[in-house]
Amino acid sequence: MKRRSDEVYSVTEPKRHRCEVEFVAKQDGQWIKEFLGKVKEKRGFESYKKLRDDVKKLWMNNGTGKN
């Protein structure tokens, strides 16, 4: 049986992730490096990799990256 919380998560998670990517991409390089390290430690490699890759895409597509 599918739980209601699973339904809500599947709807809200993509938006939450997109907001996180946009927020992280606005930070400076050192902050991003430290933050991604914490994500890797707390959420695991797959979450770290997805966030890292999506931030990189945003930087490359929008030119929002800072060094």
Secondary structure, DSSP 8 states (H G I E B T S, - for coil): ---HHHHHHHHHHHHHHHHHHHHHHTS-HHHHHHHHHHHHHHH-HHHHHHHHHHHHHHHHHH-----
